[in-house]
Amino acid sequence: EYWAVVEGWYPDACSTYGGSKQEIEGDTIQLTITSTRPEDLACAQVLTDMTEEILLDTDDLDPGEYALIVNVDNAMTTFVIS
């Protein structure tokens, strides 16, 4: 199993993890992470730390080096599947 540990900030005190979507093209994995926020709720506009551990779907991938891109070039790293 391969996990992406993503750290960052929510834009306010009410936002929470909304899920993730993974797309694979060649040797690149694009991970899109979303957040949710309650509607019609007054929230403190303060950056709030977040850390999410997301299981990557690598079952059908061949051994080799892969690039992981999070939220369209916000972060990128590489890792090797052996």
Secondary structure as GFF3:
##gff-version 3
##sequence-region A 1 82
A	DSSP	beta_strand	2	10	.	.	.	ID=ss1
A	DSSP	beta_strand	16	25	.	.	.	ID=ss2
A	DSSP	beta_strand	28	36	.	.	.	ID=ss3
A	DSSP	beta_strand	48	56	.	.	.	ID=ss4
A	DSSP	beta_strand	64	70	.	.	.	ID=ss5
A	DSSP	beta_strand	75	81	.	.	.	ID=ss6
###
